[in-house]
């Protein structure tokens, strides 16, 4: 269970709130297509979810690519213990 928690923390779901700033663009794009409100709400949900998953993929790829460099970072050991 602890390993799963570690893998989830690499994806940084606690940073997903930052994706709220993409919602105005999704709203505008959806409204310009003259869709119903149900479709607008659905597109908002899907757009936000996809943005969160893409951001998590980016964080994960970054962790993987920087693993060798981060091994020598003096604060990395302290940060990973939090």
VOMIRO-150882 format. One record per residue: residue in three letters; x, y, z of N, C-alpha, C in turn. Coordinates in steps of 0.02 Angstrom, whole numbers, padded with zeros to 5 digits, always signed. Last residue first. Layout:
BEGIN
alaXYZXYZXYZ ...
//
This chain:
BEGIN
unk+00470+00698+00169+00408+00731+00189+00352+00692+00165 unk+00575+00635+00107+00554+00609+00171+00489+00640+00195 unk+00604+00707-00006+00570+00643-00016+00546+00613+00050 unk+00673+00815+00049+00608+00826+00019+00570+00760+00013 unk+00794+00756+00089+00750+00786+00139+00679+00795+00112 unk+00844+00716-00035+00833+00666+00018+00785+00693+00071 unk+00859+00839-00100+00812+00789-00126+00796+00737-00073 unk+00958+00925-00063+00894+00930-00028+00844+00876-00048 unk+01067+00894-00148+01075+00891-00075+01009+00893-00036 unk+01062+00782-00283+01037+00846-00257+01038+00844-00180 unk+01094+00663-00338+01148+00702-00309+01126+00768-00280 unk+00974+00618-00389+01008+00576-00341+01063+00614-00305 unk+00939+00702-00490+00910+00714-00424+00943+00672-00370 unk+01003+00643-00600+01025+00708-00576+01001+00720-00505 unk+00925+00525-00611+00998+00521-00603+01025+00587-00574 unk+00793+00576-00629+00810+00533-00572+00885+00531-00560 unk+00740+00647-00733+00785+00682-00688+00809+00639-00630 unk+00653+00558-00797+00711+00585-00834+00762+00618-00788 unk+00559+00533-00695+00597+00478-00724+00660+00504-00759 unk+00505+00659-00669+00538+00621-00616+00583+00567-00644 unk+00452+00686-00797+00505+00728-00770+00542+00692-00714 unk+00351+00590-00804+00406+00588-00852+00465+00628-00826 unk+00270+00640-00699+00299+00573-00696+00358+00566-00743 unk+00231+00766-00746+00269+00760-00683+00304+00693-00679 unk+00161+00724-00862+00220+00767-00867+00263+00764-00805 unk+00056+00654-00804+00103+00619-00848+00167+00659-00856 unk-00007+00760-00738+00022+00705-00700+00072+00665-00741 unk-00050+00834-00850-00002+00864-00803+00032+00810-00761 unk-00140+00741-00903-00082+00761-00942-00029+00792-00897 unk-00234+00737-00799-00197+00676-00816-00135+00692-00858 unk-00281+00869-00804-00250+00843-00743-00208+00781-00758 unk-00337+00874-00932-00282+00919-00914-00245+00894-00853 unk-00440+00779-00914-00386+00766-00962-00325+00810-00947 unk-00520+00847-00819-00491+00781-00804-00432+00766-00850 unk-00558+00961-00892-00520+00968-00830-00485+00902-00813 unk-00629+00901-00998-00572+00944-01011-00527+00952-00950 unk-00733+00836-00929-00684+00797-00968-00621+00838-00981 unk-00799+00948-00871-00774+00893-00831-00719+00854-00867 unk-00830+01023-00986-00790+01052-00932-00759+00997-00889 unk-00911+00933-01056-00846+00954-01085-00801+00986-01032 unk-01021+00929-00967-00982+00868-00981-00913+00886-01009 unk-01064+01062-00976-01042+01035-00912-00999+00972-00922 unk-01097+01063-01114-01048+01110-01087-01020+01084-01021 unk-01197+00967-01121-01134+00955-01156-01079+01002-01132 unk-01293+01033-01046-01270+00968-01025-01203+00951-01057 unk-01317+01146-01123-01283+01154-01058-01258+01088-01032 unk-01276+01114-01298-01323+01119-01241-01283+01125-01176 unk-01172+01217-01404-01194+01154-01377-01242+01166-01318 unk-01105+01311-01487-01177+01312-01478-01204+01244-01455 unk-00972+01330-01493-00997+01276-01535-01073+01268-01528 unk-00945+01425-01399-00941+01446-01470-00966+01392-01517 unk-00947+01351-01282-01003+01396-01297-01004+01419-01370 unk-00823+01285-01292-00885+01246-01293-00945+01291-01310 unk-00733+01391-01284-00733+01347-01343-00798+01308-01349 unk-00767+01442-01156-00774+01483-01217-00777+01439-01279 unk-00735+01331-01074-00803+01360-01075-00813+01399-01139 unk-00599+01317-01098-00644+01262-01115-00716+01287-01120 unk-00554+01440-01048-00544+01423-01118-00590+01367-01141 unk-00590+01427-00911-00619+01480-00953-00611+01467-01028 unk-00509+01311-00872-00581+01307-00879-00612+01365-00919 unk-00378+01328-00844-00394+01311-00913-00470+01310-00925 unk-00368+01353-00709-00359+01409-00754-00372+01392-00828 unk-00371+01235-00645-00434+01273-00645-00429+01330-00696 unk-00250+01175-00629-00282+01168-00694-00349+01205-00699 unk-00216+01184-00497-00189+01235-00543-00223+01233-00611 unk-00263+01070-00437-00303+01130-00431-00279+01185-00477 unk-00165+00972-00449-00217+00975-00499-00259+01039-00495 unk-00072+00948-00354-00060+01006-00396-00116+01016-00448 unk-00101+00828-00295-00113+00888-00255-00100+00952-00294 unk-00057+00732-00382-00127+00752-00388-00144+00813-00345 unk+00081+00688-00426+00063+00752-00394-00010+00773-00403 unk+00141+00574-00467+00096+00606-00515+00070+00673-00489 unk+00204+00536-00350+00246+00558-00407+00203+00595-00458 unk+00099+00489-00273+00128+00554-00256+00174+00580-00311 unk+00079+00364-00330+00028+00416-00339+00057+00485-00324 unk+00192+00299-00283+00183+00308-00354+00131+00362-00369 unk+00166+00303-00143+00226+00336-00171+00217+00349-00246 unk+00053+00224-00136+00049+00294-00115+00108+00333-00143 unk+00108+00102-00175+00056+00134-00217+00050+00208-00200 unk+00191+00079-00066+00220+00088-00132+00171+00122-00179 unk+00099+00061+00036+00143+00119+00039+00175+00132-00029 unk+00041-00060+00000+00000+00000+00000+00043+00063+00000 
//
